[in-house]
Amino acid sequence: MGDMKRATIPVPLPVELVKKLDGARAKLGYRSRNGVIRESIRRFIEEVEEIRVIRLRNVPGRKAKEEIWNYLQKRGRVPQRHSR
């Protein structure tokens, strides 16, 4: 984030959510909760920015599967396929 100006936003969280946050921090190797929170917010905003209106269309099943697979791969949600 470099020389980017920062703002502080105090946010009260339920104790159980903080425990899960601490678990995620430890599992992912972050040094602080702040890093996990910043990364989570960044990813959430990316997801929101990508939201588009869904339009219905007639697509054969095989083509639909391919499009879904490509969509998920682009977002890093499935492993790379070696063959189709």
C-alpha positions in Angstrom: 0.0 0.0 0.0 3.1 2.2 0.1 2.5 5.9 0.7 -1.3 5.6 0.5 -3.2 7.7 3.0 -5.0 5.6 5.6 -8.2 5.9 7.7 -8.9 4.0 10.8 -12.4 2.4 11.1 -13.2 1.0 14.6 -15.5 -2.0 14.1 -16.9 -4.0 17.0 -17.0 -7.7 16.2 -18.6 -10.7 18.0 -16.1 -12.7 20.1 -16.7 -15.8 18.0 -15.9 -13.9 14.8 -12.7 -12.6 16.4 -11.7 -16.2 17.3 -12.2 -17.3 13.7 -10.3 -14.2 12.5 -7.4 -15.2 14.8 -7.5 -18.8 13.4 -7.4 -17.6 9.8 -4.5 -15.2 10.7 -2.5 -18.1 12.2 -3.4 -20.5 9.4 -2.4 -18.0 6.6 0.7 -16.8 8.4 -0.3 -13.1 8.8 1.5 -11.2 11.5 -1.6 -9.3 12.6 -5.4 -9.2 12.4 -5.1 -6.0 10.4 -3.5 -7.7 7.5 -6.3 -10.3 7.3 -9.0 -7.7 7.6 -7.4 -5.5 4.9 -7.0 -8.5 2.5 -10.6 -9.6 3.2 -12.0 -6.2 2.5 -9.9 -5.9 -0.7 -11.2 -9.3 -1.9 -14.8 -8.4 -1.0 -14.6 -5.1 -2.9 -13.2 -6.9 -6.0 -16.1 -9.4 -5.9 -18.6 -6.6 -5.6 -17.0 -4.7 -8.5 -17.4 -7.8 -10.7 -21.1 -8.3 -10.0 -23.1 -7.9 -13.1 -26.7 -8.3 -13.9 -27.4 -11.9 -14.8 -29.0 -12.4 -18.2 -30.7 -15.6 -19.1 -29.8 -17.3 -22.3 -30.1 -20.7 -23.9 -26.8 -22.5 -23.7 -26.1 -26.2 -24.2 -25.1 -28.0 -21.0 -21.5 -28.7 -22.2 -21.0 -25.0 -23.1 -22.5 -23.9 -19.7 -20.1 -26.2 -17.8 -17.2 -24.8 -19.8 -18.2 -21.2 -19.0 -18.7 -21.9 -15.3 -15.3 -23.7 -15.1 -13.6 -20.8 -16.9 -15.3 -18.3 -14.5 -14.2 -20.2 -11.4 -10.6 -20.7 -12.7 -10.3 -17.0 -13.5 -11.1 -16.2 -9.8 -8.7 -18.9 -8.5 -11.5 -21.1 -7.1 -10.7 -24.3 -8.8 -7.4 -26.0 -9.7 -6.1 -25.8 -13.3 -7.4 -28.6 -15.5 -4.8 -30.6 -17.4 -7.2 -31.7 -20.2 -10.8 -31.3 -21.2 
